[in-house]
C-alpha cells in the first residue's frame, strides 16, 4: 500500500496569494504578531473557529503557506479539485482518517505549516472544547503550536445562522507565541496526550483572552 502524497507547498502558496487578494478585497484584516510564526521548520497553527471564513482568512494573512485540515464535506463539486490543488487536506471527522493523518504528519516532516481548528467544528470560537488530534500532531510531529485568534468574523452575535461579517469591516487576526505541547518526554500514550491537550487548552484560552484585550474586543462572542 503506497503512502499518501504530501500536499503541494507550491499549491498552498498559490492558495495564500488567492486568500490575500480575496480577504483584503472583501474585508479589512488587521494582522498582529505574524512575526511570531517561526520562519522555518514544522509549525502548527491552532485557530479558533466561529465562521467559515476563518480558514481562508488565516491562509491569506499567515506569513507562510499553510495546509489546513478541512472536513470532507467541504470538498464538493469544483471545490474538491480547487482545495486539493491549493494543498488543503480532506479529513473524515467521523472516523480515524489514516490518509489525512499520514498527509498531515507528512506536512510537518517536510518542515511545513499545518493549520488545525482544534475545536473540530464551527462553534463559539472560544476553544472551550478541544479534540486530542492537535496534541497528537504536535507531539508526534515535533512541532510547536502557534495559537491564532480570529476576531470579528462571526457577524452579529445571537443569530442562529452566522452571517458573513459586513463587507469592508475589520477582522483581527492575532498570532501568539509558539509553545510546545508535550512534556519533553516524547510520550504518546493516551494519558500523555490528555495532559498535553489540557496544557494546549490553557494556552489557547489565555491567548484568546489576551487577543480580545489587545484588540478591544472583550465583548465579542
C-alpha positions, 0 to 999 in steps of 0.5 A: 500500500503506497503512502499518501502524497504530501500536499503541494507547498507550491499549491498552498502558496498559490492558495495564500496569494488567492486568500490575500487578494480575496480577504483584503478585497472583501474585508479589512484584516488587521494582522498582529504578531505574524512575526511570531510564526517561526520562519522555518521548520514544522509549525502548527497553527491552532485557530479558533473557529466561529465562521467559515471564513476563518480558514481562508482568512488565516491562509491569506494573512499567515506569513507562510503557506499553510495546509489546513485540515478541512472536513470532507464535506467541504470538498464538493463539486469544483471545490474538491479539485480547487482545495486539493490543488491549493494543498488543503487536506480532506479529513473524515471527522467521523472516523480515524482518517489514516490518509489525512493523518499520514498527509498531515504528519507528512506536512510537518516532516517536510518542515511545513505549516499545518493549520488545525481548528482544534475545536473540530467544528464551527462553534463559539470560537472560544476553544472551550472544547478541544479534540486530542488530534492537535496534541497528537500532531504536535507531539508526534510531529515535533512541532510547536503550536502557534495559537491564532485568534480570529476576531470579528468574523462571526457577524452579529452575535445571537443569530442562529445562522452566522452571517458573513461579517459586513463587507469592508469591516475589520477582522483581527487576526492575532498570532501568539507565541509558539509553545510546545505541547508535550512534556519533553518526554516524547510520550504518546500514550493516551494519558500523555496526550490528555495532559498535553491537550489540557496544557494546549487548552490553557494556552489557547484560552489565555491567548484568546483572552489576551487577543480580545484585550489587545484588540478591544474586543472583550465583548465579542462572542 
